[in-house]
Each structure stands twice: as C-alpha cells, then as structure tokens.
C-alpha cells in the first residue's frame, strides 16, 4: 500500500480545537516535523481537515 509523508508547515496556534487534534492524531507537534502514514481513507480525512497547515507527498515503498 502507498504511504504519505505529511509535513506541518504552519503553526496550530489560533486554529480550531478539532484541527489541533487532527495534527496530534497524525503525530505532528512542531513546524517542519514530518511523519509517514499509510494511505487510508481515515488518514486522508485527517489530512483534508488540516490541508491548510500541512504539505503531503507520496512516498514510494
């Protein structure tokens, strides 16, 4: 299955509580921090909620 590299590019300060929780669920805590996640519908939904705060790249496994 494909994997996605998710990198936080903007601060979560001043965002909604749900957005902060989505970032935490993705494993992101700091700006320029990256995590690699499986490409599942659940992860896609989390990314869609915070698409203005993150950058997503597809990683070849």
PDB file of N, CA, C and O in Angstrom:
ATOM      1  N   UNK A   1       0.840  -1.183   0.000  1.00  0.00           N
ATOM      2  CA  UNK A   1       0.000   0.000   0.000  1.00  0.00           C
ATOM      3  C   UNK A   1       0.882   1.243   0.000  1.00  0.00           C
ATOM      4  O   UNK A   1       1.982   1.231   0.553  1.00  0.00           O
ATOM      5  N   UNK A   2       0.407   2.289  -0.608  1.00  0.00           N
ATOM      6  CA  UNK A   2       1.167   3.537  -0.697  1.00  0.00           C
ATOM      7  C   UNK A   2       1.267   4.206   0.673  1.00  0.00           C
ATOM      8  O   UNK A   2       0.447   3.983   1.564  1.00  0.00           O
ATOM      9  N   UNK A   3       2.278   5.014   0.801  1.00  0.00           N
ATOM     10  CA  UNK A   3       2.467   5.763   2.040  1.00  0.00           C
ATOM     11  C   UNK A   3       2.519   7.245   1.725  1.00  0.00           C
ATOM     12  O   UNK A   3       2.898   7.647   0.625  1.00  0.00           O
ATOM     13  N   UNK A   4       2.136   8.051   2.701  1.00  0.00           N
ATOM     14  CA  UNK A   4       2.120   9.502   2.559  1.00  0.00           C
ATOM     15  C   UNK A   4       3.048  10.123   3.593  1.00  0.00           C
ATOM     16  O   UNK A   4       3.013   9.764   4.770  1.00  0.00           O
ATOM     17  N   UNK A   5       3.876  11.057   3.142  1.00  0.00           N
ATOM     18  CA  UNK A   5       4.719  11.828   4.055  1.00  0.00           C
ATOM     19  C   UNK A   5       3.996  13.145   4.306  1.00  0.00           C
ATOM     20  O   UNK A   5       3.772  13.922   3.377  1.00  0.00           O
ATOM     21  N   UNK A   6       3.632  13.395   5.556  1.00  0.00           N
ATOM     22  CA  UNK A   6       2.882  14.584   5.939  1.00  0.00           C
ATOM     23  C   UNK A   6       3.817  15.484   6.731  1.00  0.00           C
ATOM     24  O   UNK A   6       4.403  15.050   7.723  1.00  0.00           O
ATOM     25  N   UNK A   7       3.963  16.744   6.299  1.00  0.00           N
ATOM     26  CA  UNK A   7       4.844  17.707   6.944  1.00  0.00           C
ATOM     27  C   UNK A   7       4.031  18.927   7.355  1.00  0.00           C
ATOM     28  O   UNK A   7       3.319  19.513   6.540  1.00  0.00           O
ATOM     29  N   UNK A   8       4.142  19.303   8.623  1.00  0.00           N
ATOM     30  CA  UNK A   8       3.459  20.507   9.110  1.00  0.00           C
ATOM     31  C   UNK A   8       4.246  21.732   8.663  1.00  0.00           C
ATOM     32  O   UNK A   8       5.454  21.806   8.889  1.00  0.00           O
ATOM     33  N   UNK A   9       3.568  22.707   8.025  1.00  0.00           N
ATOM     34  CA  UNK A   9       4.256  23.897   7.532  1.00  0.00           C
ATOM     35  C   UNK A   9       3.783  25.175   8.207  1.00  0.00           C
ATOM     36  O   UNK A   9       4.438  26.212   8.099  1.00  0.00           O
ATOM     37  N   UNK A  10       2.653  25.112   8.903  1.00  0.00           N
ATOM     38  CA  UNK A  10       2.134  26.291   9.587  1.00  0.00           C
ATOM     39  C   UNK A  10       1.815  25.954  11.030  1.00  0.00           C
ATOM     40  O   UNK A  10       1.610  24.790  11.377  1.00  0.00           O
ATOM     41  N   UNK A  11       1.774  26.981  11.869  1.00  0.00           N
ATOM     42  CA  UNK A  11       1.516  26.804  13.289  1.00  0.00           C
ATOM     43  C   UNK A  11       0.065  26.457  13.549  1.00  0.00           C
ATOM     44  O   UNK A  11      -0.830  26.859  12.805  1.00  0.00           O
ATOM     45  N   UNK A  12      -0.156  25.706  14.615  1.00  0.00           N
ATOM     46  CA  UNK A  12      -1.521  25.374  15.020  1.00  0.00           C
ATOM     47  C   UNK A  12      -2.100  26.405  15.985  1.00  0.00           C
ATOM     48  O   UNK A  12      -3.251  26.280  16.404  1.00  0.00           O
ATOM     49  N   UNK A  13      -1.325  27.407  16.337  1.00  0.00           N
ATOM     50  CA  UNK A  13      -1.803  28.456  17.232  1.00  0.00           C
ATOM     51  C   UNK A  13      -2.946  29.212  16.553  1.00  0.00           C
ATOM     52  O   UNK A  13      -2.817  29.633  15.404  1.00  0.00           O
ATOM     53  N   UNK A  14      -4.036  29.380  17.247  1.00  0.00           N
ATOM     54  CA  UNK A  14      -5.172  30.111  16.719  1.00  0.00           C
ATOM     55  C   UNK A  14      -6.119  29.277  15.874  1.00  0.00           C
ATOM     56  O   UNK A  14      -7.092  29.807  15.337  1.00  0.00           O
ATOM     57  N   UNK A  15      -5.853  27.980  15.746  1.00  0.00           N
ATOM     58  CA  UNK A  15      -6.738  27.122  14.963  1.00  0.00           C
ATOM     59  C   UNK A  15      -7.807  26.503  15.859  1.00  0.00           C
ATOM     60  O   UNK A  15      -7.732  26.595  17.085  1.00  0.00           O
ATOM     61  N   UNK A  16      -8.785  25.882  15.246  1.00  0.00           N
ATOM     62  CA  UNK A  16      -9.848  25.226  15.989  1.00  0.00           C
ATOM     63  C   UNK A  16      -9.310  24.009  16.739  1.00  0.00           C
ATOM     64  O   UNK A  16      -8.299  23.417  16.361  1.00  0.00           O
ATOM     65  N   UNK A  17     -10.007  23.662  17.796  1.00  0.00           N
ATOM     66  CA  UNK A  17      -9.604  22.509  18.609  1.00  0.00           C
ATOM     67  C   UNK A  17      -9.551  21.230  17.761  1.00  0.00           C
ATOM     68  O   UNK A  17      -8.646  20.412  17.925  1.00  0.00           O
ATOM     69  N   UNK A  18     -10.508  21.064  16.872  1.00  0.00           N
ATOM     70  CA  UNK A  18     -10.542  19.867  16.025  1.00  0.00           C
ATOM     71  C   UNK A  18      -9.314  19.787  15.117  1.00  0.00           C
ATOM     72  O   UNK A  18      -8.812  18.695  14.854  1.00  0.00           O
ATOM     73  N   UNK A  19      -8.830  20.931  14.638  1.00  0.00           N
ATOM     74  CA  UNK A  19      -7.631  20.944  13.791  1.00  0.00           C
ATOM     75  C   UNK A  19      -6.404  20.563  14.604  1.00  0.00           C
ATOM     76  O   UNK A  19      -5.556  19.805  14.134  1.00  0.00           O
ATOM     77  N   UNK A  20      -6.307  21.085  15.818  1.00  0.00           N
ATOM     78  CA  UNK A  20      -5.173  20.729  16.683  1.00  0.00           C
ATOM     79  C   UNK A  20      -5.175  19.239  16.994  1.00  0.00           C
ATOM     80  O   UNK A  20      -4.119  18.606  17.028  1.00  0.00           O
ATOM     81  N   UNK A  21      -6.361  18.677  17.221  1.00  0.00           N
ATOM     82  CA  UNK A  21      -6.469  17.249  17.495  1.00  0.00           C
ATOM     83  C   UNK A  21      -6.130  16.415  16.260  1.00  0.00           C
ATOM     84  O   UNK A  21      -5.534  15.345  16.382  1.00  0.00           O
ATOM     85  N   UNK A  22      -6.496  16.887  15.095  1.00  0.00           N
ATOM     86  CA  UNK A  22      -6.149  16.175  13.860  1.00  0.00           C
ATOM     87  C   UNK A  22      -4.637  16.135  13.674  1.00  0.00           C
ATOM     88  O   UNK A  22      -4.089  15.098  13.300  1.00  0.00           O
ATOM     89  N   UNK A  23      -3.956  17.250  13.931  1.00  0.00           N
ATOM     90  CA  UNK A  23      -2.494  17.271  13.832  1.00  0.00           C
ATOM     91  C   UNK A  23      -1.878  16.308  14.840  1.00  0.00           C
ATOM     92  O   UNK A  23      -0.931  15.590  14.516  1.00  0.00           O
ATOM     93  N   UNK A  24      -2.411  16.289  16.056  1.00  0.00           N
ATOM     94  CA  UNK A  24      -1.888  15.396  17.096  1.00  0.00           C
ATOM     95  C   UNK A  24      -2.089  13.939  16.685  1.00  0.00           C
ATOM     96  O   UNK A  24      -1.200  13.110  16.881  1.00  0.00           O
ATOM     97  N   UNK A  25      -3.249  13.626  16.117  1.00  0.00           N
ATOM     98  CA  UNK A  25      -3.531  12.263  15.672  1.00  0.00           C
ATOM     99  C   UNK A  25      -2.592  11.848  14.543  1.00  0.00           C
ATOM    100  O   UNK A  25      -2.199  10.685  14.455  1.00  0.00           O
ATOM    101  N   UNK A  26      -2.237  12.792  13.688  1.00  0.00           N
ATOM    102  CA  UNK A  26      -1.274  12.498  12.622  1.00  0.00           C
ATOM    103  C   UNK A  26       0.148  12.376  13.161  1.00  0.00           C
ATOM    104  O   UNK A  26       1.035  11.911  12.445  1.00  0.00           O
ATOM    105  N   UNK A  27       0.380  12.782  14.400  1.00  0.00           N
ATOM    106  CA  UNK A  27       1.709  12.684  15.002  1.00  0.00           C
ATOM    107  C   UNK A  27       2.557  13.914  14.787  1.00  0.00           C
ATOM    108  O   UNK A  27       3.782  13.839  14.877  1.00  0.00           O
ATOM    109  N   UNK A  28       1.930  15.057  14.503  1.00  0.00           N
ATOM    110  CA  UNK A  28       2.661  16.290  14.246  1.00  0.00           C
ATOM    111  C   UNK A  28       2.544  17.224  15.436  1.00  0.00           C
ATOM    112  O   UNK A  28       1.448  17.461  15.944  1.00  0.00           O
ATOM    113  N   UNK A  29       3.684  17.758  15.882  1.00  0.00           N
ATOM    114  CA  UNK A  29       3.705  18.630  17.048  1.00  0.00           C
ATOM    115  C   UNK A  29       4.419  19.956  16.788  1.00  0.00           C
ATOM    116  O   UNK A  29       4.139  20.953  17.453  1.00  0.00           O
ATOM    117  N   UNK A  30       5.338  19.968  15.824  1.00  0.00           N
ATOM    118  CA  UNK A  30       6.133  21.163  15.552  1.00  0.00           C
ATOM    119  C   UNK A  30       6.119  21.483  14.062  1.00  0.00           C
ATOM    120  O   UNK A  30       5.859  20.614  13.230  1.00  0.00           O
ATOM    121  N   UNK A  31       6.398  22.733  13.740  1.00  0.00           N
ATOM    122  CA  UNK A  31       6.531  23.125  12.341  1.00  0.00           C
ATOM    123  C   UNK A  31       7.755  22.428  11.749  1.00  0.00           C
ATOM    124  O   UNK A  31       8.777  22.287  12.420  1.00  0.00           O
ATOM    125  N   UNK A  32       7.652  21.997  10.501  1.00  0.00           N
ATOM    126  CA  UNK A  32       8.666  21.259   9.739  1.00  0.00           C
ATOM    127  C   UNK A  32       8.873  19.829  10.242  1.00  0.00           C
ATOM    128  O   UNK A  32       9.825  19.169   9.824  1.00  0.00           O
ATOM    129  N   UNK A  33       8.015  19.343  11.116  1.00  0.00           N
ATOM    130  CA  UNK A  33       8.077  17.949  11.542  1.00  0.00           C
ATOM    131  C   UNK A  33       7.308  17.108  10.529  1.00  0.00           C
ATOM    132  O   UNK A  33       6.258  17.527  10.041  1.00  0.00           O
ATOM    133  N   UNK A  34       7.830  15.920  10.213  1.00  0.00           N
ATOM    134  CA  UNK A  34       7.195  15.043   9.230  1.00  0.00           C
ATOM    135  C   UNK A  34       6.901  13.688   9.835  1.00  0.00           C
ATOM    136  O   UNK A  34       7.605  13.227  10.733  1.00  0.00           O
ATOM    137  N   UNK A  35       5.854  13.057   9.335  1.00  0.00           N
ATOM    138  CA  UNK A  35       5.545  11.678   9.672  1.00  0.00           C
ATOM    139  C   UNK A  35       5.155  10.954   8.390  1.00  0.00           C
ATOM    140  O   UNK A  35       4.711  11.575   7.424  1.00  0.00           O
ATOM    141  N   UNK A  36       5.326   9.647   8.392  1.00  0.00           N
ATOM    142  CA  UNK A  36       4.938   8.821   7.250  1.00  0.00           C
ATOM    143  C   UNK A  36       3.775   7.952   7.705  1.00  0.00           C
ATOM    144  O   UNK A  36       3.873   7.246   8.708  1.00  0.00           O
ATOM    145  N   UNK A  37       2.671   8.009   6.962  1.00  0.00           N
ATOM    146  CA  UNK A  37       1.452   7.280   7.302  1.00  0.00           C
ATOM    147  C   UNK A  37       0.988   6.463   6.110  1.00  0.00           C
ATOM    148  O   UNK A  37       1.267   6.808   4.961  1.00  0.00           O
ATOM    149  N   UNK A  38       0.275   5.372   6.392  1.00  0.00           N
ATOM    150  CA  UNK A  38      -0.346   4.585   5.333  1.00  0.00           C
ATOM    151  C   UNK A  38      -1.437   5.414   4.670  1.00  0.00           C
ATOM    152  O   UNK A  38      -2.097   6.218   5.328  1.00  0.00           O
ATOM    153  N   UNK A  39      -1.626   5.222   3.383  1.00  0.00           N
ATOM    154  CA  UNK A  39      -2.651   5.947   2.630  1.00  0.00           C
ATOM    155  C   UNK A  39      -3.990   5.234   2.811  1.00  0.00           C
ATOM    156  O   UNK A  39      -4.346   4.355   2.027  1.00  0.00           O
ATOM    157  N   UNK A  40      -4.732   5.625   3.861  1.00  0.00           N
ATOM    158  CA  UNK A  40      -6.045   5.052   4.140  1.00  0.00           C
ATOM    159  C   UNK A  40      -7.084   6.168   4.103  1.00  0.00           C
ATOM    160  O   UNK A  40      -6.725   7.343   4.188  1.00  0.00           O
ATOM    161  N   UNK A  41      -8.349   5.826   3.980  1.00  0.00           N
ATOM    162  CA  UNK A  41      -9.392   6.859   3.990  1.00  0.00           C
ATOM    163  C   UNK A  41      -9.407   7.672   5.286  1.00  0.00           C
ATOM    164  O   UNK A  41      -9.705   8.866   5.259  1.00  0.00           O
ATOM    165  N   UNK A  42      -9.091   7.047   6.410  1.00  0.00           N
ATOM    166  CA  UNK A  42      -9.074   7.752   7.685  1.00  0.00           C
ATOM    167  C   UNK A  42      -7.988   8.828   7.709  1.00  0.00           C
ATOM    168  O   UNK A  42      -8.219   9.953   8.151  1.00  0.00           O
ATOM    169  N   UNK A  43      -6.806   8.462   7.228  1.00  0.00           N
ATOM    170  CA  UNK A  43      -5.687   9.413   7.190  1.00  0.00           C
ATOM    171  C   UNK A  43      -5.983  10.519   6.185  1.00  0.00           C
ATOM    172  O   UNK A  43      -5.682  11.685   6.441  1.00  0.00           O
ATOM    173  N   UNK A  44      -6.567  10.167   5.050  1.00  0.00           N
ATOM    174  CA  UNK A  44      -6.937  11.183   4.056  1.00  0.00           C
ATOM    175  C   UNK A  44      -7.921  12.190   4.647  1.00  0.00           C
ATOM    176  O   UNK A  44      -7.828  13.383   4.356  1.00  0.00           O
ATOM    177  N   UNK A  45      -8.861  11.728   5.472  1.00  0.00           N
ATOM    178  CA  UNK A  45      -9.816  12.618   6.116  1.00  0.00           C
ATOM    179  C   UNK A  45      -9.145  13.564   7.089  1.00  0.00           C
ATOM    180  O   UNK A  45      -9.490  14.745   7.138  1.00  0.00           O
ATOM    181  N   UNK A  46      -8.184  13.066   7.871  1.00  0.00           N
ATOM    182  CA  UNK A  46      -7.437  13.926   8.792  1.00  0.00           C
ATOM    183  C   UNK A  46      -6.650  14.978   8.020  1.00  0.00           C
ATOM    184  O   UNK A  46      -6.615  16.146   8.408  1.00  0.00           O
ATOM    185  N   UNK A  47      -6.024  14.563   6.933  1.00  0.00           N
ATOM    186  CA  UNK A  47      -5.241  15.497   6.120  1.00  0.00           C
ATOM    187  C   UNK A  47      -6.145  16.552   5.498  1.00  0.00           C
ATOM    188  O   UNK A  47      -5.785  17.728   5.445  1.00  0.00           O
ATOM    189  N   UNK A  48      -7.312  16.139   5.031  1.00  0.00           N
ATOM    190  CA  UNK A  48      -8.251  17.090   4.419  1.00  0.00           C
ATOM    191  C   UNK A  48      -8.682  18.151   5.421  1.00  0.00           C
ATOM    192  O   UNK A  48      -8.889  19.306   5.047  1.00  0.00           O
ATOM    193  N   UNK A  49      -8.822  17.774   6.693  1.00  0.00           N
ATOM    194  CA  UNK A  49      -9.247  18.722   7.721  1.00  0.00           C
ATOM    195  C   UNK A  49      -8.196  19.803   7.975  1.00  0.00           C
ATOM    196  O   UNK A  49      -8.540  20.932   8.324  1.00  0.00           O
ATOM    197  N   UNK A  50      -6.918  19.462   7.801  1.00  0.00           N
ATOM    198  CA  UNK A  50      -5.834  20.411   8.110  1.00  0.00           C
ATOM    199  C   UNK A  50      -4.979  20.696   6.879  1.00  0.00           C
ATOM    200  O   UNK A  50      -3.789  20.982   7.008  1.00  0.00           O
ATOM    201  N   UNK A  51      -5.572  20.620   5.682  1.00  0.00           N
ATOM    202  CA  UNK A  51      -4.799  20.786   4.446  1.00  0.00           C
ATOM    203  C   UNK A  51      -4.140  22.147   4.331  1.00  0.00           C
ATOM    204  O   UNK A  51      -3.184  22.299   3.571  1.00  0.00           O
ATOM    205  N   UNK A  52      -4.626  23.149   5.070  1.00  0.00           N
ATOM    206  CA  UNK A  52      -4.029  24.481   5.035  1.00  0.00           C
ATOM    207  C   UNK A  52      -2.814  24.583   5.959  1.00  0.00           C
ATOM    208  O   UNK A  52      -2.111  25.593   5.943  1.00  0.00           O
ATOM    209  N   UNK A  53      -2.558  23.548   6.765  1.00  0.00           N
ATOM    210  CA  UNK A  53      -1.442  23.555   7.705  1.00  0.00           C
ATOM    211  C   UNK A  53      -0.329  22.560   7.323  1.00  0.00           C
ATOM    212  O   UNK A  53       0.750  22.592   7.914  1.00  0.00           O
ATOM    213  N   UNK A  54      -0.578  21.697   6.363  1.00  0.00           N
ATOM    214  CA  UNK A  54       0.372  20.637   6.045  1.00  0.00           C
ATOM    215  C   UNK A  54       0.649  20.555   4.548  1.00  0.00           C
ATOM    216  O   UNK A  54      -0.084  21.105   3.726  1.00  0.00           O
ATOM    217  N   UNK A  55       1.743  19.843   4.219  1.00  0.00           N
ATOM    218  CA  UNK A  55       2.089  19.501   2.845  1.00  0.00           C
ATOM    219  C   UNK A  55       2.187  17.981   2.809  1.00  0.00           C
ATOM    220  O   UNK A  55       2.739  17.367   3.722  1.00  0.00           O
ATOM    221  N   UNK A  56       1.649  17.374   1.749  1.00  0.00           N
ATOM    222  CA  UNK A  56       1.613  15.918   1.634  1.00  0.00           C
ATOM    223  C   UNK A  56       2.381  15.491   0.398  1.00  0.00           C
ATOM    224  O   UNK A  56       2.208  16.055  -0.682  1.00  0.00           O
ATOM    225  N   UNK A  57       3.240  14.477   0.568  1.00  0.00           N
ATOM    226  CA  UNK A  57       3.992  13.890  -0.539  1.00  0.00           C
ATOM    227  C   UNK A  57       3.768  12.386  -0.523  1.00  0.00           C
ATOM    228  O   UNK A  57       3.643  11.787   0.545  1.00  0.00           O
ATOM    229  N   UNK A  58       3.716  11.779  -1.688  1.00  0.00           N
ATOM    230  CA  UNK A  58       3.595  10.316  -1.756  1.00  0.00           C
ATOM    231  C   UNK A  58       4.986   9.715  -1.703  1.00  0.00           C
ATOM    232  O   UNK A  58       5.896  10.174  -2.395  1.00  0.00           O
ATOM    233  N   UNK A  59       5.151   8.688  -0.880  1.00  0.00           N
ATOM    234  CA  UNK A  59       6.433   8.019  -0.702  1.00  0.00           C
ATOM    235  C   UNK A  59       6.347   6.644  -1.361  1.00  0.00           C
ATOM    236  O   UNK A  59       5.397   5.895  -1.133  1.00  0.00           O
ATOM    237  N   UNK A  60       7.339   6.324  -2.171  1.00  0.00           N
ATOM    238  CA  UNK A  60       7.406   5.000  -2.797  1.00  0.00           C
ATOM    239  C   UNK A  60       8.008   4.020  -1.804  1.00  0.00           C
ATOM    240  O   UNK A  60       9.082   4.269  -1.256  1.00  0.00           O
ATOM    241  N   UNK A  61       7.320   2.903  -1.570  1.00  0.00           N
ATOM    242  CA  UNK A  61       7.843   1.932  -0.599  1.00  0.00           C
ATOM    243  C   UNK A  61       8.695   0.877  -1.254  1.00  0.00           C
ATOM    244  O   UNK A  61       9.208  -0.012  -0.574  1.00  0.00           O
TER     245      UNK A  61
END
